[in-house]
Amino acid sequence: METFLVPPRWLFCRIETDEGTVGWGEPVVEGRAEVVRAAVDVLAEYLVGQDPLRIQDHWQVMTKGGFYRGGPVLSSAVAGVDQALWDIAGKTYGAPVHALLGGPVRDRVRVYAWVGGDEPDRLTEEVAAQVEAGFTAVKMNAAGRTSPISSPAETAAVVERVVAARAVLGPHRDVAVDFHGRFSPAGARRVLSELAPLHPLFVEEPLLPEHGHLLAGLVESSPVPIATGERLYGRAEFLPALAAGIAVAQPDLSHAGGISEVHRIASLADTYGAQLAPHCPLGPIALAASLQVAFCTPNFLIQEQSRGLHYNKDADLLSYVVDTEPFRFVDGHAVRTDLPGLGVTVDENAVRAADRTGHAWRNPVWRHDDGSFAEW
Ligand SMILES: [Mg+2]
């Protein structure tokens, strides 16, 4: 088992079996990649010498065998290893992962494109470019650094940008709006009511994860579908959010225990009538894992992907793959392939070369005008 710290802010894991089968995964917490790398090294102490095809058993030992459980670092380490083990299983059985999980329920997967960044100003041109590229949905941040309870001018700026996006998109395409936990609960409620007439596909992370106990009240008061989940790390953490009535569950295949656990979260969401829209601002392996789940999940809605994402400088989705075809989006959709495993061919030379440079990506730390900490 090896790990590779590769720009822009990712960590890849490579597992080679004694029969020469290679599986790839992406165990990472953005901004804490080196910490997850150390966690993977500890998991490797147990895994090396084991049968790689006993994924369910390894998942139990990796998540529960250390007594202390959960959290972003451990769950992301397990997630990336789990992806690599599914890749090995698919290559061993000569089947795509979605076939091993019950077979496909769709032929293509709707994906959305990012627009606007953190300080959206050139929004109209960016939305037009994505429509021109064939995308049927875009996602934007509601605001950059903002007051917890926004002023009339701040609220108006949020609404104006969504109005501008909607004007380009028309009524047959979608815009989703990411609040990124930047508003207080009261601020979120105010902005949500203003956005409702613009019919967003969903509003994402209107509350911080630690305010989950307020989610039911917010859902109750909002005509806009509520999405959350990129900072929830397993099905036990999704359960209260689903019971609160969220419309869209957004587990990250590289944070929430990998393919094994996100497959289970999807089933749990289905029992609450919620749709799955996995978070994925990451690299090609995490996206390939997400697509495998999307192909076999009945209650799947839409997939995030990182091409053109403003956080990712120096390298992007296609920098580390030999075959770009699985990531060629047609009419805003990823088309199903029957390639074995995750269906991604990693450019190992590019990965090894990138790891020699590495990266030290960190989240920006934002401050309000009075010098106090601001949510990013
Ligand atoms: Mg988000």
Residues whose N, C-alpha, C, O or C-beta is under 5 A from the ligand:
A	BS01	MG	D178 E204
